[in-house]
Amino acid sequence: MSFNWLWPYVRRHRRAILAVMALAALTSALSAVQPYLSKLIIDDGLLGKHFDLLAELCAAIVALAACGFALGALNRLLYVRVSGKILFAIREDVYSHILSLPPRFFRIRPVGDIVTRLDGDVAEIQRFSTDSVLAVVNGVLLLIFSAAIMAAMSPGLTVVAACILPLHLLLRHRARRHVSDSTREVRESRSVITHFLVETLGAAKAVQSAGAERWERDRLSGLNQGLLRRVIRQQLVGYTIGALSSLLSHLTTAIVFIIGGWEVIHGSLTVGTLVAFTAYLARGTNSATSLMGLYTAYQRAVVSLKRVQELRDAEPMRARSAGSRSLAARSGPIRFQDVSFRYPESEQALFEDLTLDIAAGSKVVLFGESGVGKSTLVDLLRGFARPDSGQILLDGVDLSDFDLQSVRRRIAVLETDPLLFRGTILDNVQYGHFDAPTDRVLEVARQTGVEPFVSTLPEGYTTELGSRGAGLSTGQRQRIAVARSLLGSPFALVLDEATSNLDMAACHAMHALIDRHFEQQTRIVITHSPDAVPRADRILELRDGRITERECASAYA
């Protein structure tokens, strides 16, 4: 897997990153001086019995520590800022790409899994892409400083310390598969739990209605136990790598003390030099361990990279050609001409050479059994799916000649459970038409019957709604959705089982409202109960990929 696609995000902030690297280098340089000052304190101050020098060296250590503290704080501030900007840019771009994917993608991909990839996996990639830069700068510079000073103080002990380094490298290399496997298992388990929480909390009322609270709690407990097993394995892998690395480090220190102690006893090495050497050894070992830890971090980041790459590689919706024409609000005829369509995962075509003409401004009822493709026709009409062959013409113009966003804004859809978002009622009426003047939004709300129930609320149009419009009835949510559609001056309006949750009186009232305000627009009513739709111009049945027309009952025509 390649991290090349991350480079543009890092490049945008290269100046800030260079500043962070420079501060890190300066901090490492200051840190490298301190053990050598300890050597001077022991050899020249204590053993040399020069108190004034001892005091000056101690003051120098304190001053260096204060400078290191100030530089470290500034470095951390800059790092967190640039790191956050990179993280948010990656997440926003991946999120934007996800919003461009066809509905089929969301039918086969659990929402919880997508959320986990956008949150945890993107953050893991960002951490590696930025933390690795700092780790390399800090680690390499400190390792070079430490190795150079150690070699100057005792070349023999430096060679002894370096002999253990290949064992550290071998340890990291042998553990790479265990790191990748355990990381992937934990990521997948967390995705499952996130999806479970999104699914059940979004349907809390249904869970309560079924008395399934204990059942769902037990399901969550089972998922948690599975995650715990995987986390324990991941932690054991990490602990084992860290513990063995620590053991090798202690082994190196012990060997250095034995050899160095023998040299001190025989007068070929000073006590201060041995103490300073072991301090540099500890720092050098930590730096080497951190650099080798990047290999482990890389294995974990690759797991996240693959998961995010799957989202980035998903093919977005595209028209047959890069159309730029805008669909006007003026309604015109709609024609499906010899349209054939088959879902990629299905061997049988849903439609073959289907032809359907819908006159401008007419009200057409489309009914049929579940799964025959009624909603798929709407997806084709709005560009959420592409026909395998044939044409879809809007006012005589091929759909592929239009800008897709224009088509989707002009072909409004009312569904069984209108989707409202967290925010005010005014925000929800205005959703998708953000530039509409407030007075126009309020006028549309009055026309569609939103005003009467909003006026009873203490905060009126600024009332904050819960998720999916919690707190409002189905009819109230429907009226907000109708107002939103009217605000967009649609070319056509589709009612996809929009009144299925309403009683007959409410259903007729809703159709009367729609017929009054959308009488110039083409209306397509998808339903399982065609006889419940008043004032229809045509009633069409979709069966086995074909359209047949049924005579309208006089009472409803």
N, C-alpha and C positions, 0 to 999 in steps of 0.2 A: 504494500500500500504506500502511496506517495503523499507526502505532506506539502507538495508544491502549491496546491491550491490555497494554502494558508498564507503564502508569501505576500500577496497583495494586501492582506489585512495588516501584516507586520510592517510592510514597506510604508504604509501611510503614516506610521508613527515612528519612523526610523530615527528622527532627531531626538525624540524623547527617549527611545530605547538606547541610543548612543550616550545620552546624558546619564541614564541609569547605569550603563556599563562603565562609564568613566568614574562615577561615584563609587561603584563596586570595586573598581581597580584601586582607587585611592584608599578605600577602607581596607582592602586586603593588604596594601602596602604598609599602612599604619599597624595593622595587626601583626605583620611579619616582624616588625621591629621589637615588639614587647619581649619575646623570649630572650633576645640578645641583650636587652637591658637587664634582664634577670641574671644573665651570666656575669655582667659587669658588677652588679650589686654584690653577688656572692664572691667573685674572685678579687675585685678591686676595692669594693667597699667593706665587706665583712672580713674576708681573710686578709685583705691589705690594711685593714684598720684605718680607713679614711672616712670618718663620719660625714664630713662636708660633701664628699662625693656621693656617699650613700644617700644623703638627703636630696641632693640634686637629681640623682637617678630615679628615686621614688617619686619626686615631683614630676619628672618627665613621663613616667608611666601613667600617672593620674591625668596629665595633660593630654597624652595620646588617647587615653580612654574617653575623655570628654569630647575630643575631636571626633573620635570614632562614633560616639553616641549621636552627635549632631549630624554627621554625614550619613549615618545609618537611618536616622529618622527622615531626613530629606529624601534619601534613596527609596525608602519604603513608600513615602507619599507619592513620589513620581511613578514608582512601579505599580502601585495599586491603581492609580489613575489610568495609565496606559494599558495595563492588563485588563481593566474593566471595559475600556473602550473597544479593545480587540474582541473580547468575549461578546459584548452586546452586538457588535457589528456582525460577527459570525452568526449569532443566534437570529438576528433580525433577517439576514439574508436567507438562511435556511428556512425560517418561518415563512418568508415571502415566497420562496420556491414551493413550499408545501401548499400554500394557498392557491398555487397555479395548477395543482394536480387535479385530475378528473375525479368525479364522485366514486368511481370504481376503486380507486386507491384507498379511500376511507372505508369502503365496505369490507376490505380484506385486511386492513391494518388497524389493530386496536388503538383507540385514542391514547390510552395510558402508555402504550409503547412509544408512540410519537412524542408524548410529553417527556418521558424519561430520556429519550435521545436528545431532545431539544435542551433539556436541563442538564442532567448529569454527564452525558457523553460529550456534548459541545464544551462544557466546562472542563472536562478532562483533556480534551484536545487543546483548548486554549492554554491550560496550565502547562502542558508539556511544551507548547510552541514558544511560550514566553519564559517559563521557569528554566527551561533548558539553556536559554541564552545566559541568564544570570548564573546558573550553576556552572556553566563552562567557564565564564569569565572569572568568577570567584575561585572555582576549583583549580583551574589551570594556573592562574597567577599565584595563588597561595602555594600551590604545589611547586611551582618553579622557584619562588622565593625560598621556600623551606628547603628544597633540595639543594639549591645553590649554597645557602648558608650552612646546611649540614655537611655538604662536601668540603666546604672551606674549613670547618671545624674538625671533621674527622672523616676522611675519605673511606677508611676501612669500615667504620660503622655504617656509613651510607650504603656501601655495597651490600653489607649484611641485611640492612632493612629492605633494600630493593629486591632481594632474592625471594621475598614472600609475596611480592606483587602478582606474579603469574598465578598463584593459588587463588587469589581474590578473583581474577579474571575467569578462571576455570569454573569457580563456584557460580558466578553470575550466568555464565554460558549454559551450564548444565540445568539451571533452574528456569530457563526462559519459557519452556513449554508449560510447566506447572503454573507460572505466573499468568500466562495468556489464558489457559483453560479456567483457572479459578476466577479470574477477572470477568471473563465472558459469562460464566454461570451466575455470578453475583449480579451483573448488569441485567441479564435476562429475568432473573427472579424479581428484581426491583421493578422491572417493566410490568410484569404480571400483577404485582401488588398495586402499582399505580393505576393500572387499568381497572382492577377490581374496585378500588376506592372511587374512581371517577364514575364507574358504571353504577355501583350500589348507592352512593350518596346522591347521584343525580336522579335516582328512582327511589328515594327514601320513603315516599308515600306508598308506593307499590309494595315495598318490603314490609312496611307496617300493616298494610291492608291484608297481606298474606300471613301475618303473624310469623314472619321468617327472620326476625331479629336474631334469635339464637342460632339459627341455621347459618346466617351470613357471618356471624361472629366466629362460628366454628370453622367456616371456610377460610376466613382471614387468619385464624390461628394456624390452620394447616399450611397456608402460604408462608406465614411467618416462620414456621418450623423449617420449611424447605430453605428459606433464605438464610436462617440461622446456621444450618449445616454448611451452606456454601460460604458464608462469611467466615465461619470457623476455619474451613479449609484454606480460604484466602489468607486469613491472619496467620495460620500455622506456616504457610509457605513463606510469608513475609518475615515472620519471626525466625524461622529456621535460617533464612538467608542472612538476616541481621545478626543472629547469634553466632553463626559460623564465621561471619566477617569479624565480629568482635573477638572471637576466640583467636583468629589469626593475628589480629592486632595485638592482643595481649601476649601472644607467643613472640611476636616481633619485639615488643617492649622488653619482655623478660630476657631474650637473647642479647639485646642491646645493653641492658643493665649488667648482665654477666660479663660480657666482653669489655664493656666500658668500665665496669667496676674493677676488673682485673688491671686495666690500664691506669686507673686512678691510684690503685694501691701501689703500683710499681712506678708511679710518678710520670707516666707518659701522657696523662690527660688530667686536666683540672676538674675539680668538683663542679664549678660553675659551668664549664663546657659540657659535662655530662648532663647536668640538669637542663641546660638550654637545648642540648641535642634531643633529649627525650621530649621536651615541649614541642620542638619543631617536628619531631617524628609523629607526635600525636596529631598535630595540625595537618601535616602532610598526609598522614594515613586517612584522616577524616576527609580531606579534599579528594584523595584518590577514591575513597569509598563513595563519596557523593558523585563523582564522575562515573564510576561504575554503576551507581544506582540509576543513572540516566538510562542505562540499558534495560533495567527492569521497568522504569517509567515508560520507556518506549514501547515495551511489550503491552503494557496496559493501555497506552494511548492508541496503539494500533487496533485494539479491540473496539475502542470507541470510534476510531476513524472509520472502520468498516461499517459500523452501525449508522453513523451519520452519512457516510458515502451512499448507502442504500437509499436514503431519502433524497440526496442530491442527484442521484442517477435516475430517479423515477421520472418518466417522461411527462412533461407538462402538457396541458391542453393546447392544441394549435389548430388553427383553421387550415383548410387545404391550401390557401394562399395567404400571403400577408396582407389581408384586406385593410383598408384604411377608411372606408366609407362609413359615415355615421347613419344609423337608422333613425329616421325622423319619427316624430310623435304621431303624424298623420297615419291613420290605419289604412292598410291595403290588403289585398288578398294574400293568402298563404297557400303554397302548393308544395306537397310532397310528390315528387315525380320519379317513379320507378326506383324507390328507395329500398335498398337491401342492407341488413345489419345483422351482425352476429357478435356476441360477446367473445372475447379472446379465449376464455376458459370453456366455452361451449362448442360442441361439434355441430349443433343444429342452428340454423339461422332463425332469428326472431321474426324478421320480415324479409320477404323476397319480392322485388318489383312492386312495392306498395305505392299506390297513387291516391292522393287525397287532395281535394280542393276545398278551401274554406273561404267563403266570400268575406270581403271587408265589412266590418261592423255587425257581423252575424253572431248569433249565440248558438254554439254547437255543443251537444252533449256527447261525450265519448265514454262508453261503458264496456265492460268485459270482465272475465274472471281475473283473479289475482295472478300476476306473472305473465300476462299475455303481451305486455309491452306498452301499456298506456303511458306510464311515466317516462319510459324510454323515448317515446315519441317527443315528449316535452324536452328531454335532455338533448335530443337531436336538434330540435327547433332552437334551443338556446346555445348550441355549440358546446355542450358538456360531453358530447360524444359525436363521432363523425360517422356518416354512413359509409358502408363498404363500397357502395355504388349508388348512382342516382343523384338527384339534386333536391335541395330545399330552397324554394324561392320565396322571398319576402317582397311583396309589391313588385314582382317581376324580376327581382335582382337575386342572383345566387348568394346564399348565406356566406360563402367563403369570401365574398367581396366586401363584407362588412367588418368593421372593427368589433371583435367579440365583446368587449366591455360595453360598447354601445348597444349591442343586441340584448345582452343580459339586463341592462338597465331599462330597456324599452319593452321587454317581454316580462311582465311581472307575474309572479306565482304566489297564490294564496294556498297554504297547506292546512292540514287538519289541526295541527298544533303550531300556530305561528311562532317563529323564533324571535324572541325578544332578548335583549342583552342587559347586563347590569348597567345602570345609568338612569337618567330621568325619563319620564314619559315623553317629554319634548325631544330628548335625544333619540328615542326609539322611533318616533314619528318621522324624524328628520334623517334617520339612518340611510346612508347611500345617496342622500341629496344634501350634503353638508353645507353647500353654499346657498341653499334656499333661504330667503329672508324670513325672519321670525313671524312677521305678520301673515305671510303666505302659509306658513306651517300651521298657524293658529286657525286661519280661515278653513283650510282643508280639514283640520280636526273637528271644527264645528259642523262642516258639511257631512261628515261621515259618522257623526254621533259619538265622538270621543269626548266632546265638551261636557255633556250632561254628567257622566260619572266622574270625570276629572274635577269638576266643580265641587263635588262632595268631599274631596280629599283635602286635608288641612294645608298641604303644600302645593296643591294644584299640579301644574305641569312640571314642577321641579321635584315632584315625588320620586324618590329613588326606588327602582324596581329590583327585586331579587333576581337570581339566575333564572333565565327563561321566562321572565315576567311573573315570578312567584308573587302571589298576593292579588292577582287579577283573575277574573273568571275567563272561561274560554271565549265567550262572546265579546268581552272587553278587549282581549288580546286580538281577536279577529278584527275589531273595528280599528285598532291601532295599525294593524297590517294593511287594511283597506285604505286608511289615510296615507300611509307610506306609499302605497302603490299609486294612488291618485296624485300625490305630490310629484311623482316621476313622469306624469303625462305619458302613459305607456302606449306602445303600438298595439299590443294585445295583452289580454289578461287571462291567466290560466288559473282555474280553481281545481286544485288537486285534492279531492276529498275534503274540501275546505269546510263543508257544512255537515260532515258525517257525525260530529259530536253534538249537534244541535237538534232540538226537537223540531217538529214540522212547522210550528208557528215561527220559531226563531229562524229556521232555514228559509222560509218564504220572505221573512223580513230582511234577511241578509241579501237574498237575491234581488229584492226590490231596491235595496240600497245600491247594490252594484249596478243593476240595470239603469238606475236613475243617473248615476255619475259616470258610467262607462258605456253609455248607449252608442257612442260613436266608435268605440273600440271593439275589436274582435274579441269574443269571449269563448274560451274553450273550457267546458266543465267536465272534469274526470270524476266519475262516480260509479258506485255499484248499484245505485237506485235511480235510474234515469227518470222514472215516473214522478220522482219527488222534485224535479227541477222545473220550475214554472217558466213559461214564455220562451221555450226553446224553438229555434228555427229549424234545427235538424237534430236527429238522434242517430248516432252511429255506434255500431257494435264492432269491436275488434276481437276477432277469433281466428286462431291458426294463422296469424300473420296477414289476415285480410280484413278489409273494411266492408261491412254491409250496412245499408241504411234502413232504418225502421220508421214507419209513419208516426208523426207526432200526434199525441192525443189532443183532441180539440180543446180540452179543458186547460191545457198547459201551453198550447201553441200561441 
